[in-house]
């Protein structure tokens, strides 16, 4: 069960959110143009689901090594130094999301205490903002996993023309 969660957590949640957003917007379109009656809550809900999907996409990309990188800078150095820079990259990503986690937790806490709600659905706004906190936590976990995979040799490195590629 834990392996399945590790392998498919982000994918499953992203898939469910995408299907729900598509269905809700489809219902909204039919409701507006066929029945001449617009749903007041649908656009707000889909917007919040989109925010969640955007932030959950970050740990998904980190897990698959799809983060934006400046490879040209790293490629200027010899292979041994490129390997060291790969380790540093993983550590910097972890630290970035640690800082983001701390600050997002502070924002969510303040919003929770204020009791702010959304206009159409009256959802607590902290339920939307906590997406940053959850994403940061998952991103830290994925960064640690990537670092451990790199250390243990589970991430294969391939050298072509003096450039190190991650497989």
N, C-alpha and C positions, 0 to 999 in steps of 0.2 A: 504493500500500500504506500509506504514512504517513497519507494523508488518511482512509483507511478506519479505521485505528487511532485517529486523532484523533476521528473521528465516532462510532465504535461500540465503543470499547474497554470502557468501563464497562458499557454495555448488554449486550454479548456475555458478559462474565464474570458479570454479575448473572443473566442468563437461564440460563446453564449451571449456576450454583449453585442457582437455584430449581428447575430440573428435577431435578438430582441430589438435592437435599434431599427433594423430593416422592417420588422413586422409592425412596430409602433408607428413608424413613419408611413408605411403602406396603409395602415388603418386611418391615419390622419388624412392622407390624400383622398382615400375613398370617402371618408366622412365629410370632408370639405367640398369635394366636387360632385359627389353623387347625392348625398343627403343634405347638402347646403348647411351643414352644421359642423363647425370646427371644434376640435377638442382643445380645451384650454391648457391641459397639463402635458400633452405629448411632447411638444418641442422642448420644454424645460427638462423633462425626464431624459430625452435623447441627448440633450446637451450635457447633462451630468454623466450619462453613460459614456459619452464620447471622451469626457475628461478622464474618467476612470480608465478607459481603454488606452488613451494616449500615455498615461503614466504607467500602466502595466506593460506597455510595449517596451519600456526602457529595460527592465530586468530580462525580458525575453531576448532583446538584442544583445545584452551583456552575456547572457548564457551561451548564445550562439556566436559570440565574437564579432558582432556586427556593429560595434560602437565606432563612432567617427574618430579617426586617428590621423595624425600627421606623419604618415609613413616616410615621406620624402626626407624629413629631418633625420629620422632613425637610420635610413638607408645610406646616409653619408658616412656612417661609421663602420669599422670592421665588424665581422660577424660576432666575436665574443662580446663586444660592447653593445651590439644590437640585442643580444640575449639579455644582458643586464637591463637595458632600457625597457624590454618587455616586462620584466619583473617590476620595475619602477612604475610603469604604466598601470599595472594591476593595483599597486598600492595607492597610487594617486586617485584612481577611480574609487577605491574603497573609502579613502579619506573625504573625497568630495561628497559622497552619499552619506557619510557619517555626519558631516556638517549640515547637509540638507535635512537629514532625519531629525537632528536636534532642533533646528529652527522651525521645521514644519510641525513638530510636536508642540512647540510653544504656541504657534499660530492656531492649531486645532484646539488646544486647551483654552485659549482666550475666546475663540468663537463658541466653543461648547458652553463656557461660563456666561457668555453674553446672551445665549438663547436665540440667536439670529436664525430665521427661517427663510426659505425660498418663497418668492411671491405667489406662484400659481399652485404649487403642491403643498406648501407649508412644511417641506422637509427641513430638518435641521441642516444648516449649511456645513456644519462640521463633517457630515457624512460625505460631502463632496471633497472637502479639503483634506480629509484623512487619506485620500488617494495618494497624495504626495508622500505622506509618512509610510504608508504600506509599500509604495513603490521604492522608496529609499531603503527600507529594511530588506526587501527582496533583492534590490540591486547590490547591497552590501554582501548578502549571502552569496549571490552569484559571482561577485568579485572574488570572494574568498575561495569559492569552488574553482574558479578559473586559475587563481594563483596556485592552489594545491595541485590542480591538473598539470600546470606548467612545471611545477617542482617535481612531481612524480613521473613526468614524461608522458602523460596521457594526451597532452597536446603535442602533436607532431610538428616539428619545425623542418621546413624544406628550404634549401639554399639554391637560388638560381641567379647567375650573373652577379654574385657578390651581395645579393639581397636576401634577407631572411623572411620567409613567408610562414604563416601559421596555417596548418591544415585542420 
